[in-house]
C-alpha cells in the first residue's frame, strides 16, 4: 500500500511509485541545490536572466517512452526529477506587481490524479515549495502568461534546443514551454548557436589573436557546410586589411544587437561549477564508483568461458541494483576478444567468451552521479603470455597517467604520460616500427571529467582540488592488423576514477584488482552465482 509519508522520496523520484516503508535518505538536500543556484547567480553578468529547461521525454517505440532522465544541469540546480519544467534565475532581485521580491522562479508539472494513477505521483507547486525550497513555484501552464519581460535584460542566457521534443497532449509540456520562451524572446527562426559563438569571437578579435581566431574559424568551416554559406565568416577568414575587418565587425555587431540571446555563456558557468565537486557530491560519486568496483570483482569471481557477453553485463547490473543504483551511467560495454577493439561496443551479443580477454567498461549511476570503471580479464582465469605483455603495458601507462594527475597540472598531462608508455611498449614488442603509429592501437584520449554526466562538464584547464577524472589508457589490436598474428584480437583497457587532491591523486575505484596477478587471484575465488542454474529452454 502507498504510504503518504513517502512524499520526501517522491520529490526526487516523482515519476516512480514507491512502495514499502524503507526508503533511501542520502539524496542531495534542498539546501545543496539552493547554494548551487546562488553560485550560478554570482557568475552571471549584471541584468541577465538564465533559463533552464528540463529534459525531453523521448519515445522508445509506439506509445512507450524511454525511462525518463532529468537534464543534469536542471537536476544540479533544482533536485527536480520530472519532465515539463523550466527554471528562471535572475542576476538581481526582481519585484512583481504585488511587491513580492524574488531572484528565481520554477515552473513545474501540475498535479493530475489521472496521470498520476498511471505514471506516479507528481510533486506539483506545493511539493516544489515544501521539499525543494522554492518560494516562487508555479504550474507550467502559467509560464505562457508570465509577465517576465525578457527584452528588459541585457542578456538572456540559455542552452539552445536540440529539437528532439514532441508536442504532447495538454498545454504545458516541454514543447509548449519552449514555444512560449521563443515567442517571449523573439527567438530568430535561423538562430544558430555555433554561428553566434563565432560572431562573438570575431567581434572581440584583436591584432594579437587574429591569426588564432582565423585558424579556429577555418576548422569550423571545414567541417560545417552551413557555416560555409555565411558570407561574414568567409569574408573574415579571407580579409587582408584592417578596414575590411572593421567593416565585418560592424556588420556582426548589428547582427548580435538584433537580439539579447546568449547560448554560450551558461556552458562556461556550469562547467566551472560542476568541474569541482562539493563534499555532498563526492559522497554520492564515491558510492557509485564503489558499487561499480564491486561489480567488477563479482564478475571476476563468476567468469567462465561458457558465459555470454550479455550474461556478464547482467551480473554487473544486478550488483548495481542490489546496492540501490537507479541506472547505468551509460550503455554497458562488454567485449570479448576482437569485440573489445570496438571502443563503444554495446551489442554485447557474443554467446561464449571462450579463452578471450573480456573488456568490461561499465558504471553505476547512484542518485544522479555516474562512475566509469573498466577492467579487462581473461575469461578462463589465466592471462596468456601475449595477453599479459599487452596488459602490463597498459597498466604501466595507467600508473604514469594517474601519477601525472595532480593539482596544477594541465588536463593533457595524464594522456601525455600514458601515451609515452604505450608508444615505448609497442615499439619494444615490435608491434609498431614508428612512434607515430602508436595512435593506430591507442586511438582515444585518456581522461574526462566525471560527475552527473559520465563525460561531465568542466573547463579542461589546470587540475583543481576535488575534481574527479578518469584515467583510461588502452591498446586495441584488431584482427588483420599490420603486426604479428599472435597479437590479433587482443584488446585491453584499464580505467579508474581519480579524485585530485592537494595531497595527490586518489584512486576511488582501486578496490577492483588491476594487476594481472591480483585479477587471476580473485578469479580463483568462488562466486555466489556458481550454484545459480536456470532450467534449459527449448
Secondary structure, 3 states (H helix, E strand, C coil): CCCHHHHHHHHHCCCCCCCCCCCCCCCCCHHHHHHHHHHHHHHCCCCEEEEEECCCCCEEECCEECCCCCCHHHHHHHCCCCCCCEEEEEEEEEECCCCCEEEEEEEECCCCHHHHHHHCCCCHHHHHHHCCCCCCEEEHHHHHHCCCCHHHCCEEEECCCCCCCCCCCCCCCHHHHHHHHHHHHCCCCCCCHHHHHHHHHHHCCCCCCHHHHHHHHHHHHHHCHHHHCCHHHHHHHHCCCHHHHHHHHHHHHHHHHCCCEECCHHHHHHHHHHCECCHHHHHHHHHHHHHHHHHHHHHHHHCCCCCCHHHHHHHHHHHHHHCCCCEECCCCEEEEHHHHHCCCCCCCCCCCCCCCEEEEEECEEECCEECCEEEEEECCCCCCHHHHHHHHHHHHHHHHHHHCCCCCCCCCHHHHHHHHHHHHHHHHHCCCCCHHHHHHHCCCCCCCECCCCCCCCCCCCCCCCCEEEEECCEEEECCCCCCCHHHCCEEEECEEEEEEECCEEEECCCCCCCCHHHHHHHHCCCCCCCCCCCCCCC
